[in-house]
């Protein structure tokens, strides 16, 4: 049962939006559960004045769109940072290979043992 002139709404971010707009919004008690020997209220949605229903619907829809846009921007930024890290790692790897790989003759293909690291261990074992 609702008081006259009020509606029950189940919208995401309704409490934050109503606080930002300075609109009264209270949690709706829909029943009671027995827990640890006592009655505990069960909340589902919020009760607001009927005159603010449309305003809150629109504001909650805008809030959802803003949050979805922010989430996609964060995902995109994270993907870009991962690509940057990959490219940077590959550039460092290439530079280290050029710097520390032993020179090999240009006319003959280098055997796998010469390209493996560390080359000084291979020479000691042979």
Secondary structure, DSSP 8 states (H G I E B T S, - for coil): ---TTEEEE--TTHHHHHHHTT---EEEEEEEEEETTEEEEEEEEEEEEGGGHHHHHHHHHHHHHHHHHHHHHHHHHHHHHHHHHHHHHHHHHHHHHHHHS----SSS---HHHHSS-HHHHHHH-
